[in-house]
Amino acid sequence: MSSESTRDVVLVGGGHSHIQVFDHFTRNRLPNARLTLVVDRRIAMYSGMVPGFVAGQYGVQDLAIDAVALAEKAGARIVLSPAVRVDTERRQIVVADGPPVPYDVAAFDLGSTVTGLDLPGVREHALPTRPITEFVHRVDTLLEDLKAEGGDPFRVVVVGGGAGGMELIFTLESRIRSAGVRVEALLIEGGPRIVYNYPDPVRWRLERAAERRGITLRCDTLVEAADEGGVVLSGGERLSCDLLVWVAGPVGHPLFEPSAIATDERGFALIRPTLQFKDHDNLMGTGDCATFIDFPFTPKAGVYAVRQGPIITRNLLAWLEGRPLVSYTPQKEFLTLMNLGDGTAIGAKWGFSFQGKWVMRLKDRIDRAFMARFQ
Ligand SMILES: Cc1cc2nc3c(=O)[nH]c(=O)nc-3n(C[C@H](O)[C@H](O)[C@H](O)COP(=O)(O)OP(=O)(O)OC[C@H]3O[C@@H](n4cnc5c(N)ncnc54)[C@H](O)[C@@H]3O)c2cc1C
């Protein structure tokens, strides 16, 4: 452990909460402590604009956040290597390349991974949405190479009917069509309905829009395997496709399992209202990688990671200064805005739903305002 005057504050991951911590410490330097960012890659992506990027509405630079540059501005030292384990006995973050990083207090904003990647052929043949930065670059290359050649349509399959999957099937369809390529778009969902955790009117709007656009939605359908030519469903049916996108729902980050850190059954670190881990006062978590013990059904959405940014900042400072930590209660409702890729979006809040070009303009304004703070 470091001396009292230079305690080690380590932030692991450059997600939506941590960039706000760096923003704060750029304006108000962290006293008597050494700040370190451990991150697997320099650039993080703002997820809210990823579907718009897929649709061709934004360039990579519009949604890219240079987490390393933000951390450096805050005076942090950088360890550019994936964290692989936490040694809670020795108080060290073990990284893939390089010596372990000592901490007195550490925070984790690592995002999640996608479920189902271990199904036969999926890792090799599908394009998973995690890590988001990799997804953005791979999908960009793929879509840039699309050529309007006539003949067979380009068949795209998205697996997963959550909000992310819905936005992707609409934005992919729109991008491929606007490249002058005939497109067949299919979304496969294992459960009985799409966006199961959203109000019915949102689902109805999505279903009507899909029908209008010729996008097929298949629920109650499980993918069992993938190969070069497409997917195999649980009943044995085979579907061919040219692009398979995997957005089958979030599961916990692999870091926690070997680290003696309590997780829920999906592998998310369990946190208290103060964002502290269940069994460790000096470890905290935000965003997708953590689940509230008291609110286990809080959706894994970037809006929560954003809201937790100021709380984690305050609580890291409070921990260092020996003050009581503040508690956070995740809001029950948040403004949902789903990009349909054709210049319109569907929105919902407080049981109301709405749709149109103005909704997309609103989404664009909110997203650009968020990005302006970090670019
Ligand atoms: C297509 C799509 C669209 C979405 N749209 C929306 C939306 O409109 N609104 C919304 O609220 N949510 C949306 N989501 C959900 C959203 O992506 C997540 O909830 C959000 O990204 C979580 O933010 P985070 O801060 O937890 O992690 P992330 O933003 O994923 O950041 C994780 C950070 O950790 C780093 N990292 C990962 N592993 C390691 C490691 N081993 N060591 C060190 N660093 C590591 C990463 O590089 C990154 O810097 C969408 C998701 C998808 C797939």
PDBQT file of the ligand as one rigid body, heavy atoms in Angstrom, charges set to zero:
ROOT
HETATM    1  C1  LIG A 401     -25.793  -1.159 -30.770  1.00  0.00    +0.000 C 
HETATM    2  C2  LIG A 401     -25.979  -0.648 -29.384  1.00  0.00    +0.000 A 
HETATM    3  C3  LIG A 401     -26.638   0.540 -29.167  1.00  0.00    +0.000 A 
HETATM    4  C4  LIG A 401     -26.822   1.031 -27.891  1.00  0.00    +0.000 A 
HETATM    5  N1  LIG A 401     -27.485   2.205 -27.736  1.00  0.00    +0.000 NA
HETATM    6  C5  LIG A 401     -27.690   2.679 -26.520  1.00  0.00    +0.000 A 
HETATM    7  C6  LIG A 401     -28.391   3.899 -26.329  1.00  0.00    +0.000 A 
HETATM    8  O1  LIG A 401     -28.834   4.554 -27.282  1.00  0.00    +0.000 OA
HETATM    9  N2  LIG A 401     -28.573   4.340 -25.057  1.00  0.00    +0.000 N 
HETATM   10  C7  LIG A 401     -28.106   3.635 -23.980  1.00  0.00    +0.000 A 
HETATM   11  O2  LIG A 401     -28.308   4.080 -22.849  1.00  0.00    +0.000 OA
HETATM   12  N3  LIG A 401     -27.440   2.476 -24.126  1.00  0.00    +0.000 NA
HETATM   13  C8  LIG A 401     -27.212   1.972 -25.353  1.00  0.00    +0.000 A 
HETATM   14  N4  LIG A 401     -26.559   0.771 -25.491  1.00  0.00    +0.000 N 
HETATM   15  C9  LIG A 401     -26.025   0.087 -24.300  1.00  0.00    +0.000 C 
HETATM   16  C10 LIG A 401     -24.640   0.647 -24.012  1.00  0.00    +0.000 C 
HETATM   17  O3  LIG A 401     -23.760   0.229 -25.019  1.00  0.00    +0.000 OA
HETATM   18  C11 LIG A 401     -24.010   0.228 -22.707  1.00  0.00    +0.000 C 
HETATM   19  O4  LIG A 401     -24.951   0.244 -21.683  1.00  0.00    +0.000 OA
HETATM   20  C12 LIG A 401     -22.869   1.185 -22.358  1.00  0.00    +0.000 C 
HETATM   21  O5  LIG A 401     -21.866   1.144 -23.345  1.00  0.00    +0.000 OA
HETATM   22  C13 LIG A 401     -22.243   0.814 -21.037  1.00  0.00    +0.000 C 
HETATM   23  O6  LIG A 401     -21.264   1.763 -20.735  1.00  0.00    +0.000 OA
HETATM   24  P1  LIG A 401     -20.084   1.404 -19.771  1.00  0.00    +0.000 P 
HETATM   25  O7  LIG A 401     -19.501   2.699 -19.320  1.00  0.00    +0.000 OA
HETATM   26  O8  LIG A 401     -20.530   0.452 -18.751  1.00  0.00    +0.000 OA
HETATM   27  O9  LIG A 401     -19.015   0.594 -20.649  1.00  0.00    +0.000 OA
HETATM   28  P2  LIG A 401     -18.386   0.862 -22.070  1.00  0.00    +0.000 P 
HETATM   29  O10 LIG A 401     -18.884   2.093 -22.691  1.00  0.00    +0.000 OA
HETATM   30  O11 LIG A 401     -18.526  -0.423 -22.819  1.00  0.00    +0.000 OA
HETATM   31  O12 LIG A 401     -16.840   1.083 -21.734  1.00  0.00    +0.000 OA
HETATM   32  C14 LIG A 401     -16.018   0.038 -21.267  1.00  0.00    +0.000 C 
HETATM   33  C15 LIG A 401     -14.586   0.512 -21.184  1.00  0.00    +0.000 C 
HETATM   34  O13 LIG A 401     -13.778  -0.494 -20.590  1.00  0.00    +0.000 OA
HETATM   35  C16 LIG A 401     -12.658  -0.803 -21.423  1.00  0.00    +0.000 C 
HETATM   36  N5  LIG A 401     -12.284  -2.184 -21.139  1.00  0.00    +0.000 N 
HETATM   37  C17 LIG A 401     -12.967  -3.309 -21.449  1.00  0.00    +0.000 A 
HETATM   38  N6  LIG A 401     -12.296  -4.391 -21.018  1.00  0.00    +0.000 NA
HETATM   39  C18 LIG A 401     -11.187  -3.935 -20.380  1.00  0.00    +0.000 A 
HETATM   40  C19 LIG A 401     -10.115  -4.573 -19.679  1.00  0.00    +0.000 A 
HETATM   41  N7  LIG A 401     -10.035  -5.899 -19.546  1.00  0.00    +0.000 N 
HETATM   42  N8  LIG A 401      -9.160  -3.800 -19.143  1.00  0.00    +0.000 NA
HETATM   43  C20 LIG A 401      -9.218  -2.447 -19.259  1.00  0.00    +0.000 A 
HETATM   44  N9  LIG A 401     -10.200  -1.795 -19.921  1.00  0.00    +0.000 NA
HETATM   45  C21 LIG A 401     -11.179  -2.540 -20.465  1.00  0.00    +0.000 A 
HETATM   46  C22 LIG A 401     -13.173  -0.510 -22.819  1.00  0.00    +0.000 C 
HETATM   47  O14 LIG A 401     -12.151  -0.316 -23.761  1.00  0.00    +0.000 OA
HETATM   48  C23 LIG A 401     -13.939   0.802 -22.538  1.00  0.00    +0.000 C 
HETATM   49  O15 LIG A 401     -13.009   1.857 -22.388  1.00  0.00    +0.000 OA
HETATM   50  C24 LIG A 401     -26.351   0.283 -26.775  1.00  0.00    +0.000 A 
HETATM   51  C25 LIG A 401     -25.682  -0.928 -26.994  1.00  0.00    +0.000 A 
HETATM   52  C26 LIG A 401     -25.504  -1.397 -28.273  1.00  0.00    +0.000 A 
HETATM   53  C27 LIG A 401     -24.795  -2.716 -28.479  1.00  0.00    +0.000 C 
ENDROOT
TORSDOF 0
